[in-house]
């Protein structure tokens, strides 16, 4: 008999593992679970950026954990004030870099999907922890690239909503447009991208 814990099945739902969770309504709007989505854009390096984000979180945590022992050693005269300030500066820089990198990585688009009806744009991007998160937008709310201040030849192009709630960045230079027709339906003509 297996030891109960996180790996045991619950009695209420034999197909559900303890510790697993189902997506909330905030993550997936009603009706989009059954719809089929077509991939229209892919940035292959997003997986490497996810690993880099996770590595940065771990590095920042380890750097910040060095501060309490440094303070203790300084209080007992084992470390000089200069050394303690050096460790504090490194920890502060690591924390600032984590904030900046996570802010950028959370807005970087990995994959774009459009549903079969062409009414919903699904944006796959990273979370603070370097994991994938999908955000659904109505296509009617997406600002076409012709109305944007960005040029398609730039390294990063903004994807925005008319309401201005969220902004994402995608790179047309290093990403691949897989379905040009659907991409054009959402973002407008791409004559300048050739």
ABEGO torsion letter per residue (X at the ends): XBBBEAABBBAABAABBBGBBBBBAAABBBGAAABBBBBABBBAAAAAAAAAAAAAAAAAAAAAAAAAAAAAAAAAGABBAAAAAAAAAAAAAAAAAAAAAAAAAAABBABBBBBAAGABBBBBBBBAAGBBBBBBBBAAABBBAAABABBAABABBBBBBAAGABBBBBBAAABBBABAAAAAAAAEBAAAAX
